[in-house]
Amino acid sequence: MSSNQNLPALPTARRIEWGVRLHELPLLIGLVLLWMMLWQTLSLLSLVSGFIVAFTVMRLFYLPPVELAGRFNVWWAARYLGFFLWQLAVASCQVALLAVRPGPPPRTSIIAVKLHTRSDFILTMVGLTTSLIPGRSWQISIASSRRSTCTC
């Protein structure tokens, strides 16, 4: 009887796949568009070089797939965008007034908000939206039960 039977299996290295799967197309297109925006040109050369760079990045750096619900509600997306733009305008005016107003700086505070979601996409969108509004910062801590606390 050999002693190798009781040893756990060693993890295998992730093999590099050369093809692009269907669910990776939005990422590929997004990276190519980002590349073209960084170079500020719309040409065949920037498209081809963007594709090469995007493909290389997708193969060298592992990005876990983002699970989406597969549905998109235009009404709620428009409300979310309107709310965000309104908050952005109000916060910008408040920060501008605080910058020119004489007197002591305003008091700061910490607010903890429990965000109950299982979606990493929603968690990322809430964090990005909060961080884009001037005068606000955020910290996120994810509990093991997949319930998150967003501290704004």
Secondary structure, DSSP 8 states (H G I E B T S, - for coil): --GGGGS-----------S--GGGHHHHHHHHHHHHHHHT--SHHHHHHHHHHHHHHHHHS--------S---HHHHHHHHHHHHHHHHHHHHHHHHHHH--SS-------EEEE----HHHHHHHHHHHHHSTT---EEEE-TTS-EEEE-
